[in-house]
Structures are given as C-alpha cells and as structure tokens.
Amino acid sequence: MAGPGFWGHPAGRLLLLLLLLPPALMEGPLVFVAVVFRHGDRAPLVSYPTDPHKEAVSALWPRGLGQLTRVYIRSTDFDRTLESAQANLAGLFPEAAPGRPESAWRPIPVHTVPTSEDKLLRFPMRSCPRYHELLREATEAAEYQAALEGWTDFLIRLENFTGLSLVGEPLRRAWKVLDTLMCQQAHGLPLPSWASPDVLQTLAQISALDIGAHVGPPRAAEKAQLTGGILLDAILSNFSRVQRLGLPLKMVMYSAHDSTLLALQGALGLYDGHTPPYAACLGFEFRRRLGDLDEDSGNITISLFYRNDSASPPLPLRLPGCQAPCPLGRFHQLTAPARPPAHGVPCHGSREPAATAGDGPRCWGGSGGGTCRDSHPRVLPAATVVPLLAGAVAVLAALSMGLGLLAWRPGCLRAWGGPV
C-alpha cells in the first residue's frame, strides 16, 4: 500500500491495527469514529549512567533519543507522533503515499500546535497546582507508602545497577529505566545481566502504582477533569457538532502517547494497570440503531474497543455502569463527573485564593478543550476552537465500514469552529 516492506514497519503495523477493527455490529450503521493511538516504536527517551549501550547511542539511534527509527519528518512538535500519523494517512489514502507521480500525489494535512500551547493531549499537570495536590494526596496514602517501602531494597540495588538516584525520588524515574530497557529489547539489543525478568516485572509493578496515583483514586474524577476528561469531552463534542451542523466529518484520529491513552482510560474508569504498548489504539464507534432513519432522534450508541496487539482482534470494552453498546445519553451521564464542566475547572490549590473573573489560573474544560492559563478577559470561552493535538493530530473524513471513503478538506475545520 505504501511501498515494499511497509507492513513490516511499526507504523505499518499501526495501520493494520486500524484496518482490522471489527465490521459493522448488529446494533446498526456506523455514523462516526474517534481513535486515539500511541505512536510506533521509537528510540529510548533517555539513557542512564551505566547503560551498556550508552557509548553507541549515536550509532544505534542516529536521529537521536525519542525518535522513530526509519521515517523522518521534521516538525516543531514530537516527530514520533507526527510520523506515525502521516504514515497511517499514507496507507489509508494511497494518493497521499510517498513515491506517487507528482500529478497524482494528494497530501493530507496533519494538524498540530506547539507543545507549550497544546492542552488537548498534553494535560495541565506541571502548571496546575490543584493537580499536584491531588497527586500528593494519592502518593501520601498509606497503601502507596507501604508499597513504596516494600521496594526500598529493590530501588537501592537498582541505583547500583543504573547509576541513578532512585530512593526518595518520584517513581517516574524508575519507570524511565523500564522504558529504556523495553525500547532496547524491542530493537533486539541485549539487556544488561541485572535486567532479569523478575527485575522487569518489579519495574512494571512500580510503574503501575505510579500511573494509578496519576489517573486513579482517590479523587479520580477530579484528576480526569484536568487530564483525560478533556480529550473525552472533545471526542463527544466532535460528534455532537457533526450531527448538529450536518458536517461531512466521519472520523477523527489522534496520534499521541502512552500517557494520553492512560489518562483517557482513567477518565473512562478503564485503567487496568498496564502501560499501552507501541501502536496501542482506543477506538470509539458511534452507531445509529437499526431501523432508526431519523438522524436527529438521538438514538445513538457508543462502542469502545482497545487494541494492544496487532496479532489479535480489538478487545471490546464496557464503560462501567453501562452494557455495551452504551446509549449516547447514558454514556454522557456516566462520564459527566470525569469531564470538565463548561465553566472550567480551577487550577489553584486549596490553600490558594480562588481566581476571580480577571485573575488567577483556571483550567478551561468543556468544549474549549481544557487549557490552564491566566484567566484574563482574553481567555478563550468554551465555544472557541481548541488546539488539535500535541505530538500530532490527523483530522480526516471517511465514510467507513461499507459506506466508502469521502475526502474531507481543512476548510471544513475552519467552518466548524469546534474542538477536534
């Protein structure tokens, strides 16, 4: 589809993942799709002082740490997500694939914004005091501290192995060790002798505990309003605007990160303790019930699918409290606590004075896409266009599952004026 060897490329496997979503289900015709996926495999983000492959970094990863390995497209954002998005578009739309005659080449845009400005997939964690309060409450809980104490000896040994300072530091530092080892293993590099299966399993348990503190209880819903609930709200708002305005948009794709998927899983109450692998994909299918020809009746259901293995079909997921497929109204009702309200979620901490109409930070949610910024009069209201994606956003129209394909052009987005 995109040239010899394409299916062997990580991005090719990601495309295969998308193409193998289940056929039309019994509940009726497919009317809208939203997909959030992790980019294809990359080089490690960081090394560590005693990394046996440290001296060969420039040879092993000639394009630098954190990059994909065989495709290069320069961007001001994350190359790995932009590349994954464009590779998928090249496969979905042969006319966009590289190598075609100039007269037949039809590039499809991938939208993005600078990382510092994007609040749809890069959540207000660092700049939001309230989120840090919630995270501190989770990490100071007795259960968390007991688990951490049980790993003290392990972390001391890991310090000797890696040359890193880990005891008393955020657990994310230990997670980065695991990430580096997994990247190296995926590329066929031998792991150091100390990186036994037991060590890797313990690092995975440490990672799960830390991720749970970020997206799970206590106060999971309030955390979601500042993170994954922003994206969830945008997905629902996208479909609502398509239906209300009769737009031709049929699919929205988000090329993002494991942290994006984890936050979205947390907002849905579906985090299972596992980190999404490369090219993992969480799909939302909006369908109209059979026999319902009235597009304005609201008789829509949502089905959730998660694919974390390109050799297996997608796994159907069930939103807690609702049988699958879940009626759209019930889905809205159950996810409301995790989605930011229209007036926004305050980012100030409980010990700080609340922001007034013209002063202080506020995380704006709802259809505004969730941006944490100074709330001066210039702050964007909830109905304003939001940034597309951190890393990469691909917005495209496609009549799917037996309806054929319909090209959608950027002008539609400008006319839409809603969150994507």
VEXKOLVO-689001 format. One record per residue (C-alpha): residue number from 1; residue in one letter; x, y, z. Coordinates in pm, 1 decimal. Example, Ala and Ser with C-alpha at 12.3 -4.5 7.8 and 13.67 -1.06 7.14 Angstrom:
# VEXKOLVO-689001
ATOM    i  aa        px        py        pz
ATOM    1   A    1230.0    -450.0     780.0
ATOM    2   S    1367.0    -106.0     714.0
***
This chain:
# VEXKOLVO-689001
ATOM    i  aa        px        py        pz
ATOM    1   M       0.0       0.0       0.0
ATOM    2   A     282.2     235.1      82.5
ATOM    3   G     565.4      52.2     -88.8
ATOM    4   P     756.8    -271.5     -28.3
ATOM    5   G     815.8    -355.6     333.9
ATOM    6   F     554.4    -112.8     461.5
ATOM    7   W     371.4    -374.2     668.3
ATOM    8   G     695.2    -464.5     842.4
ATOM    9   H     739.7    -105.9     960.6
ATOM   10   P     599.5     -18.5    1307.0
ATOM   11   A     373.7     242.6    1150.6
ATOM   12   G     254.9     -20.4     902.9
ATOM   13   R     153.5    -242.5    1190.3
ATOM   14   L     -31.4      51.9    1341.5
ATOM   15   L    -222.5      96.3    1016.4
ATOM   16   L    -307.5    -274.6    1016.1
ATOM   17   L    -436.3    -229.6    1370.2
ATOM   18   L    -678.1      38.0    1249.3
ATOM   19   L    -789.4    -151.8     941.0
ATOM   20   L    -876.7    -464.4    1139.1
ATOM   21   L   -1136.0    -301.6    1361.3
ATOM   22   P   -1446.9    -523.4    1371.3
ATOM   23   P   -1703.6    -499.4    1088.4
ATOM   24   A   -2039.8    -338.2    1140.4
ATOM   25   L   -2209.5    -470.3    1450.4
ATOM   26   M   -2571.6    -571.6    1482.4
ATOM   27   E   -2677.2    -250.7    1652.5
ATOM   28   G   -2682.6     -52.6    1328.6
ATOM   29   P   -2488.7     161.5    1082.4
ATOM   30   L   -2169.2     332.3    1185.7
ATOM   31   V   -2202.4     711.2    1182.4
ATOM   32   F   -1883.8     841.1    1349.0
ATOM   33   V   -1548.1     715.3    1477.7
ATOM   34   A   -1283.9     855.4    1713.8
ATOM   35   V    -946.4     683.5    1750.2
ATOM   36   V    -660.0     759.8    1988.9
ATOM   37   F    -339.5     566.8    1930.8
ATOM   38   R      15.9     559.8    2056.7
ATOM   39   H     293.5     627.7    1804.6
ATOM   40   G     507.3     348.6    1658.0
ATOM   41   D     823.5     227.0    1826.4
ATOM   42   R    1098.9     476.1    1894.8
ATOM   43   A    1445.6     503.0    2043.1
ATOM   44   P    1462.7     529.2    2424.9
ATOM   45   L    1378.7     871.0    2565.5
ATOM   46   V    1685.5     870.8    2791.6
ATOM   47   S    1987.4     661.5    2879.6
ATOM   48   Y    2127.6     600.2    3228.4
ATOM   49   P    2482.9     632.1    3362.2
ATOM   50   T    2573.8     261.5    3345.6
ATOM   51   D    2379.7     178.7    3027.8
ATOM   52   P    2597.1     -71.9    2835.3
ATOM   53   H    2473.1      79.2    2509.0
ATOM   54   K    2538.7     439.2    2612.9
ATOM   55   E    2856.6     479.5    2406.6
ATOM   56   A    2677.9     357.1    2095.0
ATOM   57   V    2379.5     591.1    2123.2
ATOM   58   S    2470.2     791.9    1812.3
ATOM   59   A    2514.8     474.8    1607.1
ATOM   60   L    2210.6     290.5    1739.3
ATOM   61   W    1980.6     592.0    1726.3
ATOM   62   P    2132.7     822.2    1460.4
ATOM   63   R    1833.2    1053.0    1471.1
ATOM   64   G    1852.2    1093.4    1847.6
ATOM   65   L    1676.6     959.0    2155.7
ATOM   66   G    1298.8     956.8    2146.7
ATOM   67   Q    1276.1     938.2    1766.3
ATOM   68   L    1125.9     677.9    1536.4
ATOM   69   T    1380.8     469.9    1352.8
ATOM   70   R    1311.3     460.0     977.9
ATOM   71   V    1095.1     757.9     891.9
ATOM   72   Y    1182.8    1121.3     933.2
ATOM   73   I     959.2    1423.1     902.4
ATOM   74   R    1070.6    1740.5    1070.4
ATOM   75   S     828.2    1912.0    1299.0
ATOM   76   T     823.2    2161.1    1582.1
ATOM   77   D     639.0    1903.1    1790.8
ATOM   78   F     711.4    1533.4    1857.4
ATOM   79   D     844.4    1370.4    1544.7
ATOM   80   R     736.8    1022.8    1652.0
ATOM   81   T     369.3    1112.5    1666.5
ATOM   82   L     370.6    1321.6    1351.2
ATOM   83   E     544.6    1042.7    1161.7
ATOM   84   S     301.6     780.7    1285.2
ATOM   85   A       5.7     995.5    1182.6
ATOM   86   Q     140.6    1065.5     835.9
ATOM   87   A     240.0     702.5     776.7
ATOM   88   N    -112.8     592.8     865.1
ATOM   89   L    -266.1     850.4     634.6
ATOM   90   A     -37.5     734.4     354.0
ATOM   91   G    -171.6     382.9     399.8
ATOM   92   L    -537.1     479.8     438.2
ATOM   93   F    -522.3     708.5     134.8
ATOM   94   P    -289.3     573.2    -138.7
ATOM   95   E    -295.5     909.3    -313.9
ATOM   96   A    -114.1    1053.7     -10.3
ATOM   97   A     159.5     790.5      -7.5
ATOM   98   P     517.9     891.4     -94.6
ATOM   99   G     656.1     782.4    -429.5
ATOM  100   R     348.6     860.3    -637.7
ATOM  101   P     378.1    1072.7    -952.7
ATOM  102   E     356.5    1440.7    -874.3
ATOM  103   S      34.9    1480.1   -1071.4
ATOM  104   A    -131.6    1204.9    -866.5
ATOM  105   W       4.2    1295.4    -523.0
ATOM  106   R    -255.6    1437.0    -283.9
ATOM  107   P    -101.8    1517.8      56.1
ATOM  108   I    -330.5    1511.2     357.6
ATOM  109   P    -252.3    1761.5     633.9
ATOM  110   V    -166.2    1664.6     988.7
ATOM  111   H    -259.5    1940.8    1228.0
ATOM  112   T     -59.8    2023.4    1535.9
ATOM  113   V      26.2    2305.6    1771.9
ATOM  114   P     343.0    2377.6    1969.6
ATOM  115   T     373.3    2157.2    2276.0
ATOM  116   S     365.7    2456.8    2508.2
ATOM  117   E      24.8    2559.3    2370.7
ATOM  118   D    -146.8    2224.5    2336.6
ATOM  119   K    -385.9    2135.7    2619.3
ATOM  120   L    -587.3    1864.7    2445.4
ATOM  121   L    -329.4    1586.3    2472.9
ATOM  122   R     -62.5    1749.5    2688.8
ATOM  123   F    -250.4    1797.2    3007.7
ATOM  124   P    -203.9    2078.2    3265.4
ATOM  125   M      -4.8    1868.3    3509.3
ATOM  126   R     306.2    2079.7    3555.0
ATOM  127   S     124.4    2412.2    3554.7
ATOM  128   C    -174.4    2312.6    3767.5
ATOM  129   P    -129.0    2337.2    4146.7
ATOM  130   R    -459.1    2160.1    4210.0
ATOM  131   Y    -348.8    1854.2    4013.3
ATOM  132   H     -28.3    1839.3    4216.5
ATOM  133   E    -235.1    1849.1    4534.8
ATOM  134   L    -443.9    1557.1    4411.9
ATOM  135   L    -132.9    1362.4    4315.5
ATOM  136   R      28.0    1432.1    4651.8
ATOM  137   E    -284.5    1303.8    4828.2
ATOM  138   A    -253.2     977.1    4634.3
ATOM  139   T     119.7     932.0    4691.9
ATOM  140   E      89.6    1005.2    5064.3
ATOM  141   A    -183.7     743.9    5111.1
ATOM  142   A     -97.1     451.3    5339.6
ATOM  143   E    -132.2     191.2    5063.8
ATOM  144   Y     102.8     379.0    4832.7
ATOM  145   Q     360.7     437.6    5105.3
ATOM  146   A     350.1      72.9    5214.9
ATOM  147   A     419.9     -44.5    4860.6
ATOM  148   L     696.3     210.0    4823.2
ATOM  149   E     860.5      98.1    5147.3
ATOM  150   G     849.0    -260.8    5027.7
ATOM  151   W    1051.9    -164.1    4721.7
ATOM  152   T    1324.6      27.3    4906.6
ATOM  153   D    1582.3    -253.1    4887.8
ATOM  154   F    1499.5    -309.0    4521.8
ATOM  155   L    1546.1      59.3    4441.4
ATOM  156   I    1879.4      63.6    4626.3
ATOM  157   R    2001.4    -227.1    4412.8
ATOM  158   L    1869.1     -56.1    4103.0
ATOM  159   E    2065.6     257.4    4195.3
ATOM  160   N    2384.7      49.1    4197.1
ATOM  161   F    2294.3    -107.7    3862.4
ATOM  162   T    2196.6     213.8    3681.6
ATOM  163   G    2395.7     491.0    3848.4
ATOM  164   L    2071.8     681.9    3907.1
ATOM  165   S    1940.4     825.1    4233.3
ATOM  166   L    1606.2     648.5    4287.6
ATOM  167   V    1532.3     617.0    4660.8
ATOM  168   G    1326.8     914.3    4775.4
ATOM  169   E    1275.3    1029.2    4415.7
ATOM  170   P     949.1    1022.0    4217.6
ATOM  171   L     873.5     671.8    4091.6
ATOM  172   R     860.1     805.9    3737.5
ATOM  173   R    1240.4     795.1    3739.7
ATOM  174   A    1230.1     418.0    3791.7
ATOM  175   W     967.6     392.5    3517.1
ATOM  176   K    1207.8     559.0    3274.0
ATOM  177   V    1458.7     282.3    3340.9
ATOM  178   L    1194.1      28.9    3239.3
ATOM  179   D    1106.0     231.7    2930.5
ATOM  180   T    1468.5     242.9    2819.5
ATOM  181   L    1510.6    -132.5    2867.7
ATOM  182   M    1189.2    -206.5    2677.2
ATOM  183   C    1297.2      14.1    2387.1
ATOM  184   Q    1634.0    -158.6    2368.1
ATOM  185   Q    1474.6    -503.3    2387.8
ATOM  186   A    1227.2    -416.4    2111.4
ATOM  187   H    1521.2    -332.9    1885.6
ATOM  188   G    1699.0    -659.7    1953.4
ATOM  189   L    1969.0    -523.2    2183.2
ATOM  190   P    2095.0    -743.2    2467.3
ATOM  191   L    1990.0    -623.1    2810.6
ATOM  192   P    2240.0    -594.9    3095.4
ATOM  193   S    2268.8    -906.1    3311.6
ATOM  194   W    2089.9    -742.2    3604.2
ATOM  195   A    1777.3    -676.8    3395.0
ATOM  196   S    1622.8   -1016.8    3468.2
ATOM  197   P    1253.7   -1098.1    3410.1
ATOM  198   D    1194.1   -1051.5    3783.4
ATOM  199   V    1351.9    -704.5    3773.1
ATOM  200   L    1143.0    -607.9    3471.1
ATOM  201   Q     827.6    -736.5    3641.1
ATOM  202   T     901.0    -535.8    3956.0
ATOM  203   L     963.6    -224.1    3748.2
ATOM  204   A     629.0    -282.2    3577.5
ATOM  205   Q     458.8    -304.5    3917.9
ATOM  206   I     626.0      19.5    4025.2
ATOM  207   S     508.4     183.0    3704.1
ATOM  208   A     151.0      61.9    3759.9
ATOM  209   L     145.9     204.2    4112.4
ATOM  210   D     268.6     542.3    3991.2
ATOM  211   I      26.5     554.4    3697.6
ATOM  212   G    -259.3     459.2    3928.5
ATOM  213   A    -174.8     753.6    4151.2
ATOM  214   H    -193.7     984.3    3848.5
ATOM  215   V    -521.6     861.6    3698.0
ATOM  216   G    -695.5     657.6    3969.1
ATOM  217   P    -836.6     708.7    4318.8
ATOM  218   P    -853.6     899.9    4538.4
ATOM  219   R   -1049.2    1174.2    4358.7
ATOM  220   A   -1008.5    1006.6    4020.2
ATOM  221   A   -1290.8    1209.6    3864.9
ATOM  222   E   -1133.9    1541.9    3960.6
ATOM  223   K    -798.4    1428.1    3821.7
ATOM  224   A    -972.5    1327.9    3499.7
ATOM  225   Q   -1127.9    1674.0    3465.5
ATOM  226   L    -773.1    1811.2    3449.0
ATOM  227   T    -635.9    1536.7    3218.5
ATOM  228   G    -806.2    1264.9    3015.5
ATOM  229   G   -1155.9    1402.0    3065.5
ATOM  230   I   -1058.1    1697.5    2847.3
ATOM  231   L    -993.6    1469.1    2549.8
ATOM  232   L   -1301.9    1259.1    2624.7
ATOM  233   D   -1514.3    1573.2    2627.8
ATOM  234   A   -1364.9    1682.6    2295.5
ATOM  235   I   -1447.3    1346.9    2134.3
ATOM  236   L   -1810.3    1372.2    2243.9
ATOM  237   S   -1827.2    1738.0    2138.4
ATOM  238   N   -1687.8    1648.5    1795.0
ATOM  239   F   -1969.9    1404.1    1731.8
ATOM  240   S   -2230.7    1644.1    1867.2
ATOM  241   R   -2120.3    1920.9    1630.6
ATOM  242   V   -2106.3    1685.4    1332.5
ATOM  243   Q   -2465.2    1581.3    1397.1
ATOM  244   R   -2596.6    1927.3    1476.9
ATOM  245   L   -2432.7    2104.7    1183.6
ATOM  246   G   -2456.9    1822.9     931.5
ATOM  247   L   -2081.7    1821.4     870.2
ATOM  248   P   -1921.1    1563.0     639.7
ATOM  249   L   -1659.5    1470.7     900.5
ATOM  250   K   -1672.6    1095.9     970.2
ATOM  251   M   -1354.8    1020.1    1163.7
ATOM  252   V   -1109.1    1190.4    1397.5
ATOM  253   M    -766.7    1037.7    1461.7
ATOM  254   Y    -535.2    1140.8    1743.8
ATOM  255   S    -170.4    1037.8    1723.0
ATOM  256   A     -45.8    1069.9    2077.9
ATOM  257   H     138.0     897.0    2362.7
ATOM  258   D     101.3     625.4    2622.6
ATOM  259   S      33.0     897.4    2879.7
ATOM  260   T    -257.7    1020.3    2664.6
ATOM  261   L    -413.8     676.1    2646.8
ATOM  262   L    -359.5     618.3    3019.3
ATOM  263   A    -531.9     944.9    3109.2
ATOM  264   L    -820.7     863.2    2874.8
ATOM  265   Q    -850.8     515.0    3025.6
ATOM  266   G    -856.5     675.0    3369.2
ATOM  267   A   -1134.5     912.3    3266.7
ATOM  268   L   -1337.0     615.1    3141.0
ATOM  269   G   -1266.3     410.5    3454.5
ATOM  270   L   -1087.0     150.6    3239.6
ATOM  271   Y    -722.7     168.1    3350.9
ATOM  272   D    -612.4    -193.4    3408.2
ATOM  273   G    -260.3    -149.1    3544.9
ATOM  274   H     -83.2    -199.2    3212.4
ATOM  275   T     104.3      57.8    3006.0
ATOM  276   P     -16.3      78.3    2643.2
ATOM  277   P     242.8     -73.3    2407.3
ATOM  278   Y     357.2      93.9    2089.0
ATOM  279   A      69.7     145.8    1843.9
ATOM  280   A    -197.3      68.1    2105.3
ATOM  281   C    -531.9     208.8    1997.3
ATOM  282   L    -852.3     302.5    2180.6
ATOM  283   G   -1147.8     340.7    1946.7
ATOM  284   F   -1492.8     495.1    1989.0
ATOM  285   E   -1764.2     385.4    1744.9
ATOM  286   F   -2082.6     587.8    1727.2
ATOM  287   R   -2370.9     392.7    1568.2
ATOM  288   R   -2735.2     458.1    1490.3
ATOM  289   R   -2966.7     179.6    1596.9
ATOM  290   L   -3115.8     -36.4    1325.4
ATOM  291   G   -3446.3      86.1    1193.4
ATOM  292   D   -3382.9     442.2    1310.1
ATOM  293   L   -3363.4     658.3     997.9
ATOM  294   D   -3411.9     988.7    1177.3
ATOM  295   E   -3066.3    1144.8    1212.9
ATOM  296   D   -3192.8    1391.0    1470.5
ATOM  297   S   -3358.1    1139.3    1702.5
ATOM  298   G   -3052.6    1095.7    1921.6
ATOM  299   N   -3088.5     716.6    1903.2
ATOM  300   I   -2710.0     663.7    1904.3
ATOM  301   T   -2492.4     409.5    2083.3
ATOM  302   I   -2118.5     409.7    2160.7
ATOM  303   S   -1897.1     102.2    2147.2
ATOM  304   L   -1542.0     105.9    2285.1
ATOM  305   F   -1256.7    -104.6    2150.5
ATOM  306   Y    -896.9    -137.7    2264.7
ATOM  307   R    -626.2    -292.7    2052.0
ATOM  308   N    -289.8    -359.1    2215.3
ATOM  309   D    -168.6    -645.7    1996.6
ATOM  310   S    -154.3    -632.9    1618.3
ATOM  311   A    -182.7   -1013.8    1603.0
ATOM  312   S    -520.4   -1018.9    1777.4
ATOM  313   P    -855.7    -852.9    1710.9
ATOM  314   P    -953.6    -546.6    1913.8
ATOM  315   L   -1089.9    -607.2    2260.2
ATOM  316   P   -1444.0    -478.5    2322.6
ATOM  317   L   -1460.8    -264.6    2635.3
ATOM  318   R   -1758.4    -181.8    2854.5
ATOM  319   L   -1799.6     151.9    3026.7
ATOM  320   P   -1859.7      79.7    3398.2
ATOM  321   G   -2230.7     103.9    3469.0
ATOM  322   C   -2348.9      53.2    3110.2
ATOM  323   Q   -2391.7    -251.7    2891.9
ATOM  324   A   -2222.6    -240.1    2551.8
ATOM  325   P   -2311.8     -78.3    2324.5
ATOM  326   C   -2391.5     210.3    2556.2
ATOM  327   P   -2667.0     457.8    2462.9
ATOM  328   L   -2515.3     800.0    2398.2
ATOM  329   G   -2726.7     972.5    2663.3
ATOM  330   R   -2626.6     719.1    2927.3
ATOM  331   F   -2261.6     749.8    2819.9
ATOM  332   H   -2280.0    1126.8    2867.4
ATOM  333   Q   -2440.8    1081.0    3208.9
ATOM  334   L   -2186.7     828.7    3337.7
ATOM  335   T   -1881.0    1020.9    3215.7
ATOM  336   A   -2002.5    1366.2    3323.8
ATOM  337   P   -1811.3    1360.4    3657.9
ATOM  338   A   -1483.9    1295.4    3471.4
ATOM  339   R   -1534.9    1564.4    3208.1
ATOM  340   P   -1463.0    1931.7    3281.5
ATOM  341   P   -1772.7    2147.4    3330.4
ATOM  342   A   -1844.3    2422.3    3080.4
ATOM  343   H   -1726.8    2695.3    3320.0
ATOM  344   G   -1387.4    2529.1    3362.7
ATOM  345   V   -1200.1    2359.2    3644.3
ATOM  346   P    -998.9    2581.5    3882.5
ATOM  347   C    -628.3    2500.2    3883.9
ATOM  348   H    -547.8    2693.0    4201.9
ATOM  349   G    -466.4    2481.8    4505.8
ATOM  350   S    -694.1    2456.4    4807.2
ATOM  351   R    -456.6    2677.1    5005.8
ATOM  352   E    -453.1    2947.5    4739.9
ATOM  353   P    -719.2    3213.4    4689.7
ATOM  354   A    -976.3    3124.8    4428.4
ATOM  355   A    -942.6    3301.9    4095.9
ATOM  356   T   -1177.8    3587.8    4025.6
ATOM  357   A   -1316.5    3676.2    3685.1
ATOM  358   G    -999.4    3854.1    3578.2
ATOM  359   D    -726.9    3699.5    3787.5
ATOM  360   G    -556.6    3368.1    3850.4
ATOM  361   P    -509.5    3037.4    3672.1
ATOM  362   R    -800.6    2827.8    3559.4
ATOM  363   C    -815.0    2506.3    3357.8
ATOM  364   W   -1082.6    2560.8    3099.3
ATOM  365   G   -1260.7    2243.4    3002.0
ATOM  366   G   -1579.3    2154.2    2823.2
ATOM  367   S   -1580.5    2216.1    2451.0
ATOM  368   G   -1299.5    2462.4    2497.5
ATOM  369   G   -1056.4    2174.1    2516.7
ATOM  370   G    -915.0    2225.5    2863.7
ATOM  371   T    -646.7    2487.6    2882.1
ATOM  372   C    -487.9    2603.4    3205.1
ATOM  373   R    -386.0    2966.9    3173.4
ATOM  374   D    -426.9    3312.6    3322.3
ATOM  375   S    -797.1    3392.0    3313.3
ATOM  376   H    -777.6    3749.0    3187.4
ATOM  377   P   -1053.0    3871.5    2955.3
ATOM  378   R    -863.5    3729.1    2656.7
ATOM  379   V    -921.7    3371.4    2780.1
ATOM  380   L   -1092.8    3160.9    2517.0
ATOM  381   P   -1455.9    3080.5    2601.6
ATOM  382   A   -1586.3    2726.4    2590.0
ATOM  383   A   -1712.7    2750.5    2232.6
ATOM  384   T   -1381.9    2860.1    2085.1
ATOM  385   V   -1158.7    2647.4    1864.3
ATOM  386   V    -918.3    2433.4    2066.6
ATOM  387   P    -573.3    2308.9    1971.6
ATOM  388   L    -581.4    1988.9    1771.2
ATOM  389   L    -315.6    1757.3    1910.9
ATOM  390   A      12.8    1755.8    2099.0
ATOM  391   G     252.1    1539.3    1907.5
ATOM  392   A      24.6    1505.8    1603.7
ATOM  393   V    -340.9    1538.2    1510.5
ATOM  394   A    -486.6    1393.1    1195.3
ATOM  395   V    -840.1    1503.2    1118.2
ATOM  396   L    -989.9    1332.2     813.2
ATOM  397   A   -1327.2    1239.3     675.6
ATOM  398   A   -1400.2     882.9     577.4
ATOM  399   L   -1726.3     701.7     521.1
ATOM  400   S   -1636.1     378.4     697.7
ATOM  401   M   -1748.1      16.9     734.0
ATOM  402   G   -1913.8     -30.9     395.3
ATOM  403   L   -2004.2     332.4     328.7
ATOM  404   G   -1691.4     405.3     120.0
ATOM  405   L   -1449.1     693.4     161.0
ATOM  406   L   -1522.4    1064.1     143.1
ATOM  407   A   -1242.8    1318.4     137.3
ATOM  408   W   -1265.1    1599.1     390.2
ATOM  409   R   -1063.7    1917.5     348.3
ATOM  410   P    -925.9    2168.7     600.4
ATOM  411   G   -1189.2    2423.7     505.6
ATOM  412   C   -1444.1    2213.3     687.9
ATOM  413   L   -1248.9    2252.8    1008.8
ATOM  414   R   -1237.7    2629.3     973.3
ATOM  415   A   -1613.3    2638.1     918.5
ATOM  416   W   -1673.4    2401.8    1206.6
ATOM  417   G   -1512.0    2606.5    1480.2
ATOM  418   G   -1535.0    2327.2    1735.8
ATOM  419   P   -1296.8    2105.1    1933.9
ATOM  420   V   -1104.6    1842.7    1744.1
***
